[in-house]
């Protein structure tokens, strides 16, 4: 049951779009220094990286939850 999961229904793409709109690529890089945020950032490169890198995705999810706390 996903009822208590705050990320239920939130896709990786949605997270990146909302975080980029809120912070911008440069500030996202300052929060989470990964190349896909600094070296010619694009949605495609970010999706590819975060899908293959569990530790980075976990940090991105934490940033998202801390930024957009809906409780």
C-alpha positions in Angstrom: 0.0 0.0 0.0 1.4 3.4 -1.0 -0.9 5.6 1.0 1.9 6.7 3.4 4.5 7.2 0.7 4.8 11.0 0.1 6.3 10.3 -3.3 3.4 8.1 -4.5 2.3 9.3 -7.9 5.3 11.6 -8.3 7.5 10.6 -11.3 11.2 11.2 -11.5 10.5 13.6 -14.4 8.0 15.6 -12.4 10.5 15.9 -9.5 13.2 17.2 -11.9 10.8 19.7 -13.6 9.6 21.1 -10.3 13.0 21.3 -8.7 14.5 23.0 -11.8 11.7 25.5 -12.0 12.1 26.3 -8.3 15.9 26.4 -8.0 17.4 26.4 -11.6 20.1 24.2 -12.8 23.0 26.1 -11.0 21.4 26.0 -7.6 20.4 22.3 -8.1 24.1 21.6 -8.8 25.0 23.4 -5.5 22.5 21.2 -3.6 23.5 18.0 -5.4 26.8 18.3 -7.3 26.3 15.9 -10.2 27.4 16.5 -13.8 23.9 16.3 -15.3 23.0 19.6 -13.5 26.1 21.4 -14.6 27.4 20.1 -17.9 24.8 21.1 -20.5 21.8 20.1 -18.3 18.9 18.5 -20.0 15.9 16.5 -18.9 17.1 13.5 -20.9 20.6 13.4 -19.3 19.1 13.8 -15.8 16.6 11.0 -16.3 19.3 8.7 -17.6 21.6 9.5 -14.7 19.1 9.3 -11.8 17.6 6.1 -13.2 21.0 4.4 -13.1 22.3 5.9 -9.8 20.2 5.0 -6.8 22.2 7.0 -4.2 21.8 10.2 -6.3 18.1 9.5 -6.8 17.6 9.1 -3.1 19.3 12.5 -2.5 17.1 14.1 -5.2 14.0 12.7 -3.5 15.1 14.1 -0.2 15.7 17.5 -1.7 12.2 17.3 -3.3 10.5 16.3 -0.1 12.3 19.0 1.9 11.4 21.6 -0.7 7.8 20.7 -1.4 6.5 19.4 1.9 2.8 19.1 1.5 2.0 17.9 5.0 
